[in-house]
Amino acid sequence: GEETAGQIDLPKMDRGGLTGAAFAVFVFQDKRTPANYARVHQQGLVKLKAIHRMAEFYPSRIEIATSPADIRRIHAAGKHFAVISMLNGFPLGPLAENLDVYFQGGLRQIGLTHAGNNALADSSRPQAKHGDSGPEHGGLSEVGRQLIQAMNERGIIVDVSQLTPAALAGAIKESKMPVVASHSAVMAIVESPRNLSDADMRRVADSGGVVHIVAFSAYLRPMTEEAEVELAEIRRSFGIETDSELEGLDSETRQRYDTQMLGLLRRAPRAAVADLVDAIDYAVNLIGIEHVGIATDFNHGGGLIGWKDASEAHNVTAELMRRGYSDADIARLWGENWLRVFQAVTDYADRLRTAGAISP
C-alpha cells in the first residue's frame, strides 16, 4: 500500500494507470521428494495468504477477483483488482491432490510448469540439477491431463507458458476451453525455449486463446554481435554446439554452463518498450489483435527501459498509440482479450454445475 523497492505496489499501479493484474503463487521447481512436496505446498499457502492480506489491509483500494463479474464490479468501484494465479503446479502435489485447497482460496489460473519438468508436464527448460534429461512425459503426464479436465470443471484458466511444444499442444487438445500463454514472447525474434514459435502461437489462437507478450528483456531483444561471440566461446569451452547437446551434460557441468549464460544475459543491453511493441506487432500480424495481450513478469526478471515498474505502464499505451493502434485495440491488448477467455472458462464451469455434471 506504500511505495516499495518492488516493481509493483498500489502507488505504482495508481501512477501507471494499471487497473489490475494476476498475482502469482510461485515456487521454484525442485526434486520430487515427499519432503519437498510438503515444503512447497506450505510455501504456496503462505503466498496465497499474502495476496489475500494485501486486499485485507487495503480494502478500499484493491480486491481479490474470482470471476469476470468481480473484475467489472471492482473496476466500476474505482479500485484495483488482483486475480490469483499459480506459476508451476509443483505445490498441487504429485497427483494434483491440493487443487481444491487453492481453488477455494481464489486460484483462477495455473501455469503447469516453470524451469524444470514436474509431475504434470514437460518444461521448456528442463533442469539437470533436478534429474531432468529432456522431455519426460512426451508433453503432458496422465496427471496433467486429469488436472486440465479438473481446471475446466472449476473455471480455472489453463496457462501454457513455459511448456514444451508437445506439452502446449497437449494442453490445448485436452482443454475444452481456450487457453492463454500468460508470459511468453516471439521465437522468430529471439530464439529461446521460453519463446513461442509461430506454430505455437497459432495453436493458442486457434483455441480461442491469448498470447501475452512479456516485458522480459532477454526474450525481446536478440543478442548483439559481441554477445553472440561470447556465447560461442562459452559453448566451445563446454564442448557443445547446439542446445540439444546440453542434455548430455552432467548436473554440475550444466550448472556451471547456466551460471555463465545467466551472466552473459545480465550484461546484455536491455530491451525497451519499443522492442516489446515490436513483438506485439509481430504477434498481432500473425494471429490477430483478439489473440494478443501484455505481460510483465515483474519481480521475477521482467522490466524494460521505459517500463521498469508498474508506474510506467502508460508508456506502453503511448507507444501503441504512436503506432496507430485504436483505443479499442489497446483495450483488447491490456486485458479485454484475457477477460474474454476468463468469461468463457467461467461460463463453461457454471453450465456444468447448473446441469449437475459436477458438484457445486
C-alpha positions in Angstrom: 0.0 0.0 0.0 3.0 2.3 0.3 6.0 2.9 -2.0 8.3 -0.2 -2.1 11.5 -1.3 -3.8 9.5 -3.8 -5.7 8.2 -3.3 -9.3 4.5 -3.4 -8.3 2.7 -1.9 -5.4 -0.5 0.2 -5.1 1.1 3.6 -5.6 2.9 2.4 -8.7 -0.3 0.9 -10.0 -2.0 4.3 -9.4 0.6 6.3 -11.2 0.8 3.9 -14.2 -2.9 3.5 -14.6 -2.8 -0.2 -14.1 -6.2 -1.4 -13.1 -5.3 -4.9 -12.1 -3.0 -7.9 -12.6 -2.5 -11.6 -12.0 -0.6 -12.1 -8.8 1.2 -15.4 -8.8 1.6 -18.1 -6.2 5.1 -19.1 -7.3 7.6 -21.7 -6.1 10.8 -22.9 -7.8 10.8 -26.5 -9.1 12.9 -28.9 -7.0 13.4 -32.6 -6.9 10.1 -34.5 -6.4 10.5 -35.9 -3.0 7.8 -36.2 -0.2 9.7 -33.6 1.9 9.9 -31.1 -1.0 6.2 -31.6 -1.9 5.2 -30.9 1.7 7.6 -27.9 1.8 6.4 -26.2 -1.4 2.7 -26.8 -0.5 3.2 -24.8 2.7 5.1 -22.1 0.7 2.2 -21.9 -1.7 -0.3 -21.5 1.1 1.8 -18.7 2.7 2.0 -16.9 -0.7 -1.8 -17.4 -1.2 -2.4 -15.8 2.2 0.0 -12.9 1.4 -2.1 -12.0 -1.7 -5.2 -12.0 0.4 -3.6 -9.9 3.1 -2.9 -7.2 0.6 -6.6 -6.9 -0.1 -7.5 -7.2 3.7 -5.1 -4.4 4.6 -6.3 -2.0 1.8 -10.0 -2.9 1.2 -10.8 0.5 -0.2 -8.0 0.2 -2.8 -7.8 -3.4 -4.0 -9.9 -6.6 -4.0 -9.4 -10.2 -5.0 -11.4 -11.1 -8.1 -12.5 -14.7 -8.6 -14.8 -14.1 -11.6 -15.2 -11.7 -14.6 -18.2 -10.2 -12.8 -15.9 -9.4 -9.8 -13.4 -7.6 -12.1 -16.1 -5.5 -13.6 -17.7 -4.6 -10.2 -14.3 -3.8 -8.7 -13.3 -1.6 -11.6 -16.6 0.2 -11.6 -16.0 1.0 -7.9 -12.7 2.7 -8.8 -10.5 0.1 -7.2 -7.7 -2.2 -8.4 -8.3 -6.0 -8.7 -6.0 -8.9 -8.1 -6.6 -12.3 -9.8 -4.7 -15.2 -8.2 -2.7 -17.3 -10.5 -0.1 -20.1 -10.0 3.2 -20.4 -11.8 4.5 -24.0 -11.5 2.0 -26.7 -10.4 4.5 -28.2 -8.0 2.5 -27.1 -4.9 -0.5 -29.0 -6.2 1.2 -32.3 -5.2 2.2 -35.4 -7.2 -1.4 -36.2 -8.1 -2.6 -32.6 -8.1 -4.5 -33.5 -4.9 -4.2 -30.0 -3.5 -6.1 -28.3 -6.3 -9.3 -27.6 -4.4 -7.4 -26.1 -1.5 -6.0 -23.4 -3.8 -9.2 -23.1 -5.8 -11.2 -22.4 -2.7 -8.6 -19.8 -1.8 -9.3 -18.0 -5.1 -6.9 -19.5 -7.6 -8.2 -19.0 -11.1 -5.2 -19.5 -13.5 -2.5 -22.2 -13.5 0.8 -22.4 -15.4 1.7 -26.0 -15.2 5.5 -25.8 -15.1 8.3 -23.3 -14.6 12.0 -24.2 -15.1 12.1 -27.9 -14.8 9.8 -30.9 -15.5 7.3 -31.8 -12.9 4.6 -34.4 -12.3 2.2 -32.6 -14.6 4.1 -31.8 -17.8 7.4 -31.2 -19.6 9.1 -27.8 -19.1 10.6 -25.9 -22.0 13.7 -25.6 -19.7 14.5 -29.0 -18.2 16.9 -28.8 -15.3 19.7 -31.3 -15.0 20.2 -30.4 -11.3 16.7 -31.9 -10.7 17.5 -35.0 -12.7 15.8 -33.8 -15.9 17.5 -35.1 -19.1 15.0 -33.6 -21.6 11.3 -34.3 -22.1 9.9 -36.8 -19.7 6.2 -37.2 -20.4 6.1 -36.6 -24.2 4.1 -33.5 -23.3 1.6 -33.9 -20.5 1.5 -36.7 -18.0 -1.7 -38.5 -17.2 -1.9 -36.4 -14.0 -1.5 -33.3 -16.1 -4.3 -34.4 -18.4 -6.6 -35.1 -15.5 -5.7 -31.7 -14.0 -6.7 -29.8 -17.1 -10.1 -31.5 -17.0 -10.5 -30.5 -13.4 -9.5 -27.0 -14.1 -12.1 -26.8 -16.9 -14.7 -28.0 -14.4 -13.8 -25.4 -11.8 -13.4 -22.4 -14.1 -9.6 -22.2 -13.9 -7.7 -20.8 -16.9 -5.1 -23.1 -18.4 -1.8 -21.3 -18.9 0.6 -22.8 -21.4 3.7 -20.6 -21.0 6.9 -22.4 -20.0 5.8 -25.7 -21.7 7.5 -27.7 -24.4 5.7 -27.5 -27.8 4.4 -31.0 -27.3 3.0 -30.1 -23.8 1.5 -26.9 -25.2 -0.2 -28.8 -28.0 -1.4 -31.5 -25.5 -2.8 -28.9 -23.1 -4.8 -27.3 -25.9 -6.1 -30.6 -27.1 -7.1 -31.6 -23.6 -8.8 -28.4 -22.6 -12.4 -27.9 -23.7 -11.9 -24.1 -23.3 -9.5 -21.5 -24.7 -6.0 -21.3 -23.1 -3.6 -18.5 -22.5 0.2 -18.1 -22.7 0.5 -15.8 -19.7 4.1 -14.5 -20.2 5.8 -15.5 -23.4 7.4 -13.8 -26.4 8.2 -14.5 -30.1 10.7 -17.1 -31.1 11.0 -15.6 -34.6 12.6 -12.5 -32.9 14.6 -14.2 -30.2 15.3 -18.0 -30.4 14.8 -19.1 -26.8 13.0 -22.1 -25.4 10.9 -19.7 -23.4 9.5 -18.1 -26.5 6.7 -19.4 -28.8 7.1 -20.4 -32.4 4.6 -19.2 -35.0 3.0 -22.7 -34.9 2.6 -22.5 -31.1 1.1 -19.0 -31.3 -1.3 -20.2 -33.9 -2.3 -23.2 -31.8 -3.2 -20.8 -28.9 -5.2 -18.5 -31.2 -7.0 -21.5 -32.8 -8.1 -22.5 -29.3 -9.7 -19.0 -28.9 -7.0 -18.1 -26.5 -4.5 -15.3 -26.0 -0.6 -15.0 -26.2 0.6 -12.4 -23.7 3.9 -10.8 -24.8 6.2 -10.5 -21.8 8.3 -7.4 -20.9 11.4 -9.5 -20.3 14.5 -8.1 -22.0 16.3 -11.3 -22.9 13.2 -12.7 -24.7 12.6 -9.5 -26.7 16.0 -8.3 -28.0 18.3 -10.5 -30.0 21.9 -10.7 -28.8 24.5 -8.2 -30.0 27.3 -9.5 -32.3 29.7 -9.2 -29.3 27.3 -11.3 -27.2 27.0 -13.9 -29.9 30.8 -14.2 -30.0 30.9 -14.7 -26.2 28.1 -17.2 -26.4 30.0 -19.2 -29.0 33.1 -19.1 -26.7 31.1 -20.4 -23.8 29.7 -23.2 -25.8 33.1 -24.1 -27.2 34.5 -24.2 -23.7 31.9 -26.8 -22.8 32.3 -28.8 -26.0 28.8 -28.2 -27.3 27.4 -26.5 -30.5 23.6 -26.7 -30.1 21.0 -26.6 -27.3 20.1 -30.2 -27.8 23.6 -31.2 -26.7 23.0 -29.6 -23.2 21.1 -32.7 -22.3 24.3 -34.6 -22.3 26.0 -32.5 -19.7 26.2 -33.8 -16.1 24.4 -31.9 -13.4 27.5 -30.0 -12.1 28.6 -29.1 -15.6 25.2 -27.9 -16.6 25.0 -25.7 -13.5 28.3 -24.0 -14.5 27.1 -23.5 -18.0 23.8 -22.0 -16.8 25.7 -19.7 -14.5 27.9 -18.4 -17.3 24.9 -18.0 -19.6 23.0 -16.0 -16.9 26.0 -13.7 -16.5 26.0 -13.1 -20.3 22.3 -12.3 -20.4 22.6 -9.8 -17.5 25.4 -7.9 -19.2 23.5 -7.6 -22.5 21.8 -4.3 -23.3 18.3 -4.1 -22.0 15.3 -4.1 -24.3 13.0 -1.1 -24.4 9.2 -0.5 -24.7 9.7 -0.3 -28.5 11.1 -3.8 -28.5 8.1 -5.0 -26.6 5.7 -3.4 -29.1 7.7 -4.8 -32.0 6.9 -8.3 -30.6 3.3 -7.3 -30.1 3.2 -6.1 -33.7 4.6 -9.4 -34.9 2.0 -11.4 -32.9 -0.9 -9.2 -34.0 0.1 -9.6 -37.6 0.4 -13.4 -37.2 -2.7 -14.3 -35.1 -4.9 -11.2 -34.9 -5.4 -8.5 -32.3 -8.1 -10.5 -30.5 -5.5 -13.2 -29.5 -2.7 -11.0 -28.1 -2.1 -9.5 -24.7 0.6 -7.8 -22.5 2.5 -9.3 -19.5 5.3 -8.2 -17.2 7.0 -11.0 -15.1 7.6 -8.2 -12.6 9.6 -9.1 -9.5 11.0 -12.1 -11.4 13.2 -10.6 -14.1 10.8 -8.5 -16.1 11.2 -4.8 -16.8 12.4 -2.7 -19.7 13.8 0.7 -20.5 10.7 2.8 -20.2 8.7 0.2 -18.3 10.8 -0.6 -15.2 7.8 -1.0 -13.0 4.0 -0.6 -12.8 4.3 3.2 -12.6 5.4 3.3 -16.3 2.7 1.1 -17.7 1.3 4.2 -19.5 4.4 4.3 -21.7 3.3 1.1 -23.4 0.0 2.6 -24.2 1.8 5.7 -25.6 3.9 3.6 -27.9 0.8 1.6 -29.1 -0.9 4.9 -29.8 2.1 6.2 -31.7 2.0 3.1 -33.9 -1.7 3.7 -34.8 -3.5 1.2 -32.5 -7.0 2.3 -31.8 -8.4 2.8 -28.3 -10.5 -0.4 -28.8 -7.4 -2.4 -29.8 -5.3 -1.1 -26.9 -8.1 -2.1 -24.5 -8.1 -5.6 -26.1 -4.3 -5.9 -25.6 -4.4 -4.6 -22.0 -7.0 -7.1 -20.7 -10.2 -7.5 -22.7 -8.9 -10.4 -24.6 -7.8 -12.2 -21.4 -11.2 -11.3 -19.8 -13.0 -12.9 -22.7 -11.2 -16.1 -22.1 -11.9 -15.9 -18.3 -15.6 -15.3 -19.1 -15.7 -18.4 -21.4 -13.9 -20.6 -18.8 -16.2 -19.3 -16.0 -19.4 -19.8 -18.1 -18.4 -23.4 -19.0 -17.9 -24.3 -15.4 -21.2 -22.7 -14.4 -23.0 -24.7 -17.1 -21.6 -27.9 -15.8 -22.7 -27.0 -12.2 -26.1 -26.0 -13.4 -26.5 -29.3 -15.3 -25.4 -31.2 -12.2 -22.4 -32.6 -14.1 -20.1 -31.6 -11.2 -20.5 -30.8 -7.6 -21.1 -27.1 -6.6 
